[in-house]
Structures are given as structure tokens and as C-alpha cells.
Amino acid sequence: MRLSHMENSQHSNVMSAETSDRLAQLVDRCQLLMAHAWVVRAFVRHSDEVEDFPELGEIGRAVFDLSRALETRVDDPPAYFKMLEKKLGKFRTAIEKFAEDAPKASSHTNFAQCVVSIRGCVTGLAACLDEARSSE
């Protein structure tokens, strides 16, 4: 049986309950990762080093930008992952710049751990995005 274009379009827009639940779980996981990124943002923003190394503030802006873009879409997982896909490259670039700048600003363990943490966030976000793509 052949579906008309309209019927086919409606059929492809229908998501199984299982897929919908899985995407919602992935959004929850992403939001947890974004909470970790937010803590890194807060630490960097309130550190004394940011006064001498203003480039450190770029990671805070990147986290804020991604958080704001995603938080309005938590109830719409397909839109959430579409936005994540759009913003992830810029976020990854900001993280790598932070990883380069942080050791110049301070050799303190807190900054080294911020780099590890924020890299873990982007790795986890990318894994969630890959899983969401394979679920759709």
C-alpha cells in the first residue's frame, strides 16, 4: 500500500512511545551534563584569575549560550537535539580554547579539574546526540 505524501509525512512525524521516552531520558542526561558545565562556569566567573585572564570568561559565555538555547526546548526532545546539534561545535571550540587558556591562568588543581569536567560534558553531550539520532 502506498501512502500519499501527506499521509507519509504524518506517519514519519509520529514517534513511538518508546522512542519518545528514550529521547526524554537523553534530554534529562544532557541537562545533568549542562548542570556540571554551569558549575564550571560559576567557578571561573568568580575566580580571581578571570580578572587577569579575561579570555577565561569565554567559557562562561559559551555555557550560558548553550544552556539558554537548550532550556527552552526540554519539553520537545526533537527540537532540543536539533538545537544541540546546531550549537555543539561552537561549544566544543570554546572548551578547547578554555583548555588551552586555563593552565596559563593558573596551575591550581581546580582549573585543571574544570578542564576535565567541561571536556566530559561535551563528550557526554555528543554521545547523547549520537544516541538521539539513532533513536529517531
Order of alpha helices (4+ residues) and beta strands (2+ residues): alpha-alpha-alpha-alpha-alpha-alpha
